[in-house]
Amino acid sequence: MPGMTTPAPAPSPSLLAAAPHRLMFFIGAGNVLLAMAWWAAWLAAQRWPGLLQVPQAATYPGWLHAFVMQYQVLPSFFFGFLLTVFPRWMGLPEVPRWRYVPVGVGMFGGQAMMLLGALGLEVALVVGLFMTLAGWGSGVWILGRLVLAERGRTWHARSCFAAMLLGLAGVLCFGLFLATGSPWWVLGGIKLGTFGLLLPVYLTVAHRMFPFFAGNAVPGYVAWRPMWVLAAVWLLAMAHLVLELLHAYGWLWLVDLPMLALSLYVLWRWWPRGAAPGLLWVLFVGLLWWPVTFLLFSAQSLVFLGSDEFLLGRAPAHALFIGLFGSLLVAMVSRVTQGHSGRPLRMYGLAWFAFVGIQAVAAMRIAAEVMPDVLLWQALSAIGWLLVLSPWVLRIGAIYLSPRVDGKPG
């Protein structure tokens, strides 16, 4: 009939399998809230035991929190992004659906089981480990096949693949911890996840994509991304990892001060000098947590060298986890979600709320280490994470369940 409009297609879970980023970002978005809901509840129960009771985890909750966030929550987004861009970076066919769906099933099922283990069901930790290994193994296998199929050498792809291999080794470390009970394995796996997996992937993607984005948005911008920067990141990250594993905290400054200098130089070369859209600015503002993190690590190391005092506690680590990783998660996922759903490439209200809010949460969690009531501020920062990210997660989750607004496939 003239004048009548065609109703928009209804959201459908079947659309999640239409593209790797849809499935894996949806799983990651759900995991972001599920993992932190448990952690916030556990911290609140420790701080206010008469107000809330949470079952005791089958293993030390802090270790489980670190494993879930490093190896299940953030890597869900990694696999979604890398399974989408690897074929484009290397000029190869897209990954077929039957290959990437098992990755999502393993990652989501693995975390669901781990959270049951967090609530006291010990056997769920073992089931969750095997499901996580299945998801990780499938994802790494697909990425590895793409790297081998490429005729040339895309170093950014190889860098990300190397980090994902180290991540798979970190998952195996947690398995060895469950099998032996030795804390060395879980602590080593946590450090491996931070400096062998997360930091290299984030900085590799930033090295490839951020100057490219700026070059497309800022008139006169000259993209600068020499490969020696990526090599230096790997060298310094691996050196930091080795010193952490050796408990040589008093000597971390030897590699963290050079990492600080590198971060400042790279940011100075990359920084947009001119008018730029908000979706670009959040990338570089989020990246400011890179030098902040290694300034804190360096100061902590120098103090430890002179006094054997572990000043600042976990503050440097959370500047990295919440500040850098959390900020760039919001920035990059917002960008990918907008672009791959046919929407305008711009920051919108809920994305701004999440991005600004995560800055406040990071500052609160860092300050918690030097506050008189540490546990209070830890609990409040975990609750803050849920408050600032929940509206954003609900919006992007609805997008992944809906067709592209421009009618294109994917």
C-alpha positions in Angstrom: 0.0 0.0 0.0 1.3 3.5 -0.8 2.6 5.4 2.3 3.1 2.2 4.3 6.6 1.3 5.6 8.0 -2.1 5.9 8.5 -3.1 9.5 12.0 -3.6 10.7 13.0 -7.3 11.0 12.7 -8.6 14.5 15.8 -9.3 16.6 16.8 -12.9 16.4 19.5 -15.0 18.2 20.1 -16.7 14.8 21.8 -13.6 13.6 24.6 -14.1 16.2 26.2 -16.7 13.8 26.1 -14.3 10.9 29.6 -13.0 11.5 32.5 -13.7 14.0 32.3 -10.3 15.6 28.5 -10.7 16.3 28.9 -14.0 18.1 32.1 -13.3 20.0 31.3 -9.7 20.9 27.8 -10.7 22.2 29.5 -13.4 24.3 32.1 -11.0 25.5 29.5 -8.4 26.4 27.6 -10.9 28.5 30.7 -12.1 30.1 31.8 -8.6 31.0 28.7 -8.2 33.3 28.5 -11.8 34.5 32.1 -12.0 35.7 32.0 -8.6 37.4 28.6 -9.2 39.0 30.1 -12.2 40.8 33.3 -10.3 41.7 31.3 -7.3 43.0 29.1 -9.5 45.0 32.0 -11.4 46.5 33.8 -8.2 47.5 30.6 -6.7 48.9 30.1 -9.9 51.0 33.6 -9.5 52.4 33.1 -5.9 53.3 29.6 -6.2 54.6 29.2 -9.8 55.7 25.9 -9.1 57.5 24.4 -7.6 54.4 25.2 -10.2 51.8 26.3 -13.8 51.7 28.1 -15.3 48.7 29.2 -19.0 48.6 32.9 -19.5 48.8 34.7 -20.2 45.6 36.3 -23.6 45.0 39.6 -21.9 44.8 41.0 -18.5 45.9 38.5 -16.0 44.4 41.2 -13.4 43.5 43.0 -15.9 41.3 39.7 -17.0 39.7 38.7 -13.3 39.0 42.1 -12.7 37.3 41.7 -15.9 35.2 38.2 -15.2 34.1 38.9 -11.6 33.1 42.1 -12.3 31.3 41.4 -15.5 29.6 37.6 -15.5 29.1 36.1 -12.0 29.1 38.6 -10.0 27.0 39.7 -12.9 24.7 36.1 -13.3 23.6 36.4 -9.8 22.0 39.9 -10.7 20.7 38.6 -13.7 18.9 35.7 -11.8 17.4 38.0 -9.1 16.1 40.8 -11.2 14.9 38.6 -13.8 13.2 37.1 -10.9 11.3 40.2 -8.9 10.4 42.8 -11.6 9.8 41.3 -12.6 6.4 41.1 -8.9 5.4 44.6 -8.1 6.6 46.0 -11.0 4.6 43.7 -11.0 1.5 42.1 -14.4 2.3 38.5 -15.7 2.3 36.3 -15.1 5.3 36.2 -17.7 8.0 33.2 -20.0 7.5 30.5 -20.1 10.2 31.1 -23.8 11.1 34.6 -23.0 12.2 34.0 -20.0 14.5 30.8 -21.0 16.2 32.6 -23.7 18.3 35.0 -20.9 19.5 32.0 -19.0 20.9 30.4 -22.1 22.5 33.6 -23.0 24.3 34.3 -19.4 25.5 30.8 -18.8 26.9 30.3 -22.3 28.3 33.8 -22.2 29.9 33.1 -19.0 31.7 29.6 -20.1 32.8 31.1 -23.2 34.4 33.9 -21.2 36.0 31.4 -18.9 37.6 29.6 -22.0 39.0 33.0 -23.0 40.4 33.2 -19.5 41.9 30.0 -20.3 43.7 31.4 -23.4 45.2 30.8 -26.2 42.7 34.4 -27.6 42.4 33.8 -29.9 39.5 32.6 -27.0 37.4 36.1 -25.6 37.4 37.3 -28.7 35.6 34.4 -28.7 33.1 35.0 -24.9 32.6 38.7 -25.4 32.0 38.1 -28.1 29.3 35.4 -26.0 27.6 37.7 -23.0 27.6 40.6 -25.0 26.2 38.2 -26.2 23.4 37.2 -22.7 22.6 40.8 -21.3 22.8 42.2 -24.3 20.8 39.6 -23.9 18.1 40.3 -20.2 17.8 44.0 -20.5 17.7 43.8 -23.3 15.2 41.8 -21.1 12.8 44.1 -18.1 13.2 47.1 -20.3 12.7 45.7 -21.8 9.5 45.2 -18.2 8.2 48.8 -17.2 9.0 50.1 -20.3 7.2 47.9 -19.7 4.2 49.1 -16.2 3.7 51.7 -15.8 0.9 53.3 -12.7 2.4 54.1 -11.6 5.9 51.6 -9.5 7.8 53.5 -8.8 11.0 50.5 -7.5 12.9 48.7 -10.8 12.3 51.8 -12.7 13.4 52.2 -10.6 16.5 48.6 -11.1 17.5 48.9 -14.9 16.8 52.0 -15.2 18.9 50.2 -13.5 21.8 47.2 -15.8 21.4 49.5 -18.8 21.5 50.9 -17.5 24.8 47.3 -17.0 26.0 46.6 -20.7 25.2 49.7 -21.5 27.3 48.3 -19.4 30.1 45.0 -21.4 30.1 47.1 -24.6 30.3 48.9 -23.1 33.3 45.5 -22.7 35.1 44.8 -26.4 34.2 48.1 -27.4 35.8 47.2 -25.4 38.9 43.9 -27.3 39.2 45.7 -30.6 38.7 48.6 -30.0 41.1 47.4 -27.3 43.5 50.7 -25.4 43.1 50.1 -21.6 43.3 53.2 -21.1 41.0 51.2 -22.2 38.0 48.2 -19.9 38.6 50.4 -16.9 39.4 52.6 -17.6 36.4 49.5 -17.9 34.2 48.2 -14.6 35.5 51.4 -12.8 34.7 51.6 -14.5 31.3 48.0 -13.3 30.6 48.9 -9.7 31.4 52.2 -9.3 29.6 52.2 -12.1 27.1 48.6 -12.0 25.9 46.7 -8.8 26.7 49.3 -6.1 26.4 50.8 -7.3 23.1 47.3 -7.8 21.5 46.1 -4.3 22.5 49.3 -2.5 21.4 49.6 -4.5 18.2 46.0 -3.6 17.2 46.7 0.1 18.2 49.9 0.1 16.2 48.1 -1.1 13.0 44.7 0.7 13.4 45.0 3.9 15.3 47.3 5.8 12.9 45.1 4.5 10.0 41.9 5.7 11.7 43.5 9.1 12.3 44.7 9.4 8.8 41.2 8.9 7.5 39.7 11.5 9.9 42.2 14.3 10.4 43.2 16.4 7.4 47.0 16.4 6.8 47.6 13.6 9.4 50.6 11.4 8.4 50.3 7.8 9.7 53.5 6.7 11.5 53.8 3.0 12.5 57.4 1.7 12.1 57.8 -2.0 12.9 60.6 -1.3 15.4 57.9 0.0 17.8 56.1 -3.3 17.7 59.4 -5.1 18.3 60.3 -2.9 21.2 56.9 -3.5 22.8 57.4 -7.2 22.6 61.0 -7.0 23.9 60.0 -4.9 26.9 56.8 -6.8 27.7 58.7 -10.1 27.7 61.5 -8.7 29.9 58.9 -7.4 32.4 57.2 -10.8 32.3 60.5 -12.6 33.1 61.4 -10.3 35.9 57.9 -10.7 37.4 58.2 -14.5 37.2 61.6 -14.3 39.0 60.0 -11.9 41.6 62.7 -9.4 40.8 60.3 -6.5 41.6 63.2 -4.2 42.5 64.5 -4.4 39.0 61.4 -3.9 37.0 62.2 -0.2 36.5 65.1 -1.3 34.2 62.5 -2.3 31.6 59.5 -0.2 32.7 61.2 3.2 32.4 62.1 2.4 28.7 58.5 1.3 28.2 57.3 4.6 29.7 59.6 6.5 27.3 58.4 4.4 24.4 54.8 5.1 25.2 55.3 8.8 25.5 57.2 9.0 22.2 54.6 6.9 20.4 51.7 9.0 21.7 53.5 12.2 20.8 53.9 10.9 17.2 50.4 9.5 17.0 48.4 12.3 18.7 45.9 14.0 16.3 46.8 17.7 15.9 43.6 19.2 14.7 39.8 18.7 14.7 38.9 15.0 15.1 35.7 13.1 15.8 35.0 11.7 19.3 35.2 8.1 18.1 38.9 8.9 17.3 39.7 10.9 20.4 38.6 8.1 22.8 41.2 5.8 21.2 44.1 8.1 22.0 42.7 9.3 25.4 42.4 5.6 26.4 45.9 5.0 25.2 47.1 7.6 27.8 46.8 4.9 30.4 49.8 3.2 28.7 52.4 5.7 30.1 50.4 6.1 33.3 50.6 2.3 33.9 54.4 2.1 33.5 55.0 5.3 35.5 53.3 3.6 38.4 55.1 0.3 37.8 58.5 2.2 37.7 57.8 4.1 40.9 56.7 0.9 42.6 59.8 -0.9 41.5 62.2 1.9 42.6 60.5 2.1 46.0 60.8 -1.6 46.4 64.4 -1.5 45.5 65.2 1.0 48.3 62.8 -0.2 51.0 61.4 -3.7 50.2 58.0 -2.1 50.5 55.5 -3.1 47.9 54.0 0.4 47.6 50.8 0.9 45.6 49.9 -2.8 45.7 47.8 -3.7 42.6 47.3 -0.1 41.5 49.7 -0.3 38.5 48.1 -3.5 37.4 44.6 -2.0 37.6 45.7 1.1 35.7 46.5 -1.4 33.0 43.5 -3.6 33.3 40.7 -1.0 33.9 42.4 2.1 32.5 44.0 0.9 29.3 42.2 -2.3 28.6 38.8 -1.1 29.8 39.0 2.2 28.0 40.1 0.8 24.7 37.6 -2.0 25.0 34.8 0.6 25.1 36.4 2.7 22.3 37.2 -0.2 19.9 34.0 -2.2 20.4 31.9 0.9 20.0 33.7 1.6 16.7 33.5 -1.9 15.3 29.8 -2.3 16.4 28.8 1.0 14.8 30.6 0.3 11.5 29.7 -3.4 11.1 26.0 -2.8 11.8 25.8 -0.1 9.1 25.5 2.8 11.7 27.3 6.1 11.6 30.9 6.0 12.9 30.3 8.3 15.9 30.3 8.2 19.7 26.7 8.2 21.1 25.4 8.9 24.6 25.7 5.5 26.2 29.2 5.0 24.7 30.4 8.3 26.2 28.8 7.4 29.5 30.7 4.1 29.5 34.0 5.6 28.4 34.0 8.5 30.9 32.7 6.2 33.6 35.5 3.7 33.1 38.0 6.5 33.7 36.4 7.2 37.1 36.3 3.5 37.9 40.0 3.1 37.1 40.9 6.1 39.2 38.8 4.7 42.1 40.4 1.3 41.9 43.9 2.8 41.8 43.2 5.0 44.8 41.8 2.0 46.7 45.3 0.7 47.3 46.3 3.7 49.4 42.9 4.3 51.1 42.4 3.4 54.8 39.5 1.1 53.9 40.9 -0.8 50.9 38.1 -3.3 50.7 35.4 -0.7 50.6 36.9 1.1 47.6 37.6 -2.2 45.8 33.9 -3.2 46.2 32.7 0.3 45.1 34.9 0.2 42.0 33.6 -3.2 41.0 30.0 -2.0 41.5 31.0 1.1 39.5 32.2 -1.1 36.6 28.7 -2.7 36.5 26.9 0.7 36.6 28.9 2.4 33.9 29.1 -0.5 31.5 25.6 -2.1 31.8 23.7 0.4 29.6 26.3 0.2 26.9 26.4 -3.6 27.0 22.7 -3.8 26.7 22.7 -1.5 23.6 25.5 -3.3 21.8 23.9 -6.7 22.7 20.7 -5.6 21.1 22.6 -4.6 17.9 24.2 -8.0 17.6 20.8 -9.6 17.7 19.5 -7.3 15.0 20.1 -7.1 11.2 22.3 -4.4 9.8 20.4 -1.1 9.4 21.8 -0.7 5.8 20.5 -4.1 4.7 23.9 -5.6 4.0 24.9 -9.1 5.1 27.2 -9.6 8.1 
